[in-house]
């Protein structure tokens, strides 16, 4: 699939930093590929965090992506850093 702008929401912003949320049926590997967020280049800044729910409806992976680079055209985010991966019960 591809980036869907309606699934990216700003949660909070201050001091040049924005905390985002993104939800997608795309896998984490697809989402963290360079260029996936190019259509959002005007909004995403290096250092912004994106709380991400990926592969919704199949094999979900949840975590944080960090905007590593944005030259105004191409956006690169880090690999998904998982959250809540351990559940011992």
C-alpha positions in Angstrom: 0.0 0.0 0.0 1.1 3.6 0.4 1.2 6.5 2.9 -2.4 7.7 3.7 -2.4 11.3 4.9 -5.7 10.8 6.8 -3.9 8.3 9.1 -1.2 10.7 10.3 -2.3 12.9 13.2 -0.4 15.5 15.3 -0.8 14.6 19.0 1.3 17.4 20.5 3.8 20.0 19.5 6.2 22.4 21.3 9.6 24.0 20.8 9.9 22.9 17.2 9.0 19.2 18.0 5.9 17.3 17.0 4.6 14.0 18.4 2.6 12.2 15.7 0.5 9.1 15.5 0.2 6.9 12.4 -2.0 3.9 11.9 -1.7 1.6 8.9 -2.3 -1.9 7.5 1.2 -1.6 6.0 4.0 -3.5 7.7 6.6 -1.7 9.8 9.2 -2.7 7.1 7.1 -0.8 4.5 6.5 2.2 6.7 10.1 2.7 7.7 11.3 2.7 4.1 12.9 5.9 2.9 10.4 7.9 1.0 7.2 6.4 2.5 6.3 9.7 4.2 7.4 11.9 1.2 3.9 13.3 0.8 4.2 14.6 4.4 7.6 16.3 3.9 6.2 19.8 4.5 5.1 18.7 8.0 7.7 16.3 9.3 10.9 17.6 10.8 14.0 15.7 11.8 13.7 14.6 15.4 9.9 14.4 15.3 8.5 11.1 16.8 5.8 9.1 15.2 3.9 6.6 17.4 3.1 3.9 14.9 0.5 1.1 14.8 1.5 -1.0 11.8 0.1 -4.1 10.1 -3.3 -3.3 11.8 -5.6 -6.3 11.2 -2.9 -8.8 10.5 0.3 -9.1 12.5 0.4 -5.7 14.3 3.7 -4.1 15.4 3.6 -1.0 17.6 6.4 1.4 18.3 8.1 4.6 17.6 9.6 6.0 14.4 11.9 9.0 14.5 12.2 11.3 11.5 15.9 10.9 10.7 16.1 13.2 7.7 14.0 15.4 5.6 15.4 17.5 2.7 12.1 19.0 1.8 11.3 16.2 -0.7 12.5 12.9 0.7 11.7 11.8 4.3 13.6 9.1 6.0 12.5 7.6 9.4 14.3 5.2 11.6 13.3 1.5 11.9 10.4 0.9 14.3 11.5 0.8 17.9 8.9 -1.6 19.4 6.8 -0.8 22.4 5.0 -3.3 24.6 6.7 -6.4 23.1 6.7 -8.5 26.3 3.5 -9.9 27.7 4.2 -12.7 30.2 0.6 -13.6 31.1 
